[in-house]
Amino acid sequence: MAKIKPIDPHDYEDKPIDDDDNPEWTDEDFANARPFKEVFPEQHAALKRPGGRPRLASPKVHIGLRLAADVVNGIRAAGPGYNAKVERVLRQALESGQL
């Protein structure tokens, strides 16, 4: 794998950038600045709304479990969805009193 050379800021000349579309802020600009939520309250509220999947009443819990390699390989060989299959087998064992 090729090594990536880190960027050294000393490798570049420090020169002023003159950009009419985005001029550098003055002290007065900073003094007059207002928070985003004050200037755009509707957009701020939209960003604060919860998104994504709704919370589950009974979410799954991640655990660490050490198993023998041959057992893990056999489970994974079951193909896609092997986690759900393992959960189903464990649930059946609990319900039947085998655990």
C-alpha positions in Angstrom: 0.0 0.0 0.0 1.4 3.4 -1.0 2.1 5.9 1.8 0.3 9.2 1.5 2.4 12.2 2.2 0.8 14.5 4.7 0.1 18.0 3.6 2.6 20.5 5.0 1.2 24.1 5.1 4.8 25.4 4.8 4.8 23.9 1.2 2.4 26.6 0.1 2.8 30.3 -0.3 0.6 32.3 2.0 -1.1 34.9 -0.2 -4.3 36.9 0.2 -7.3 35.6 -1.6 -9.5 38.2 -3.3 -13.0 36.9 -3.7 -15.8 39.3 -4.4 -18.5 36.7 -3.8 -17.1 35.8 -0.4 -15.2 38.7 1.1 -13.3 38.2 4.4 -15.4 39.2 7.4 -14.6 42.4 9.2 -15.0 43.1 12.9 -18.3 44.9 12.1 -19.5 41.7 10.3 -18.8 39.6 13.4 -20.4 42.1 15.6 -23.6 42.1 13.5 -23.8 38.3 13.1 -26.8 36.5 14.5 -27.3 32.8 15.2 -28.8 30.5 12.5 -31.8 29.6 14.6 -32.6 33.3 15.1 -32.3 34.2 11.4 -33.9 31.0 10.0 -36.3 29.6 12.7 -38.3 27.4 10.4 -35.2 25.7 8.9 -33.7 25.3 12.4 -36.9 23.6 13.6 -36.8 21.3 10.6 -33.2 20.3 11.4 -34.1 19.6 15.0 -37.1 17.3 14.2 -36.3 13.7 14.9 -35.8 11.7 11.8 -35.0 8.2 10.8 -36.5 5.1 12.1 -39.0 5.3 15.0 -37.7 4.0 18.3 -38.6 0.4 19.0 -40.5 -0.4 22.2 -38.2 -3.4 22.7 -34.9 -2.7 20.9 -32.3 -5.4 20.4 -29.2 -5.4 22.6 -25.7 -5.9 21.3 -23.6 -8.4 23.4 -20.2 -9.9 23.1 -20.2 -13.7 23.0 -17.1 -15.9 22.5 -17.9 -19.0 20.5 -15.7 -21.7 19.0 -14.5 -20.9 15.5 -16.2 -24.0 14.0 -19.5 -23.0 15.5 -19.3 -19.5 14.2 -18.3 -20.7 10.7 -21.2 -23.1 10.7 -23.6 -20.4 11.7 -22.3 -18.0 9.0 -22.5 -20.8 6.4 -26.2 -20.6 6.9 -26.1 -17.6 4.6 -27.7 -14.2 4.8 -29.9 -13.6 7.8 -28.0 -16.0 10.0 -28.3 -13.6 13.0 -32.1 -13.9 12.9 -31.8 -17.7 12.6 -29.6 -17.9 15.7 -32.0 -15.7 17.6 -34.9 -17.9 16.6 -33.1 -21.1 17.8 -32.2 -19.4 21.1 -35.8 -18.2 21.6 -37.2 -21.7 20.9 -34.7 -23.2 23.4 -35.8 -20.6 26.0 -39.5 -21.3 25.5 -39.0 -25.1 25.6 -37.0 -24.8 28.9 -33.8 -26.2 27.3 -31.7 -23.2 28.6 
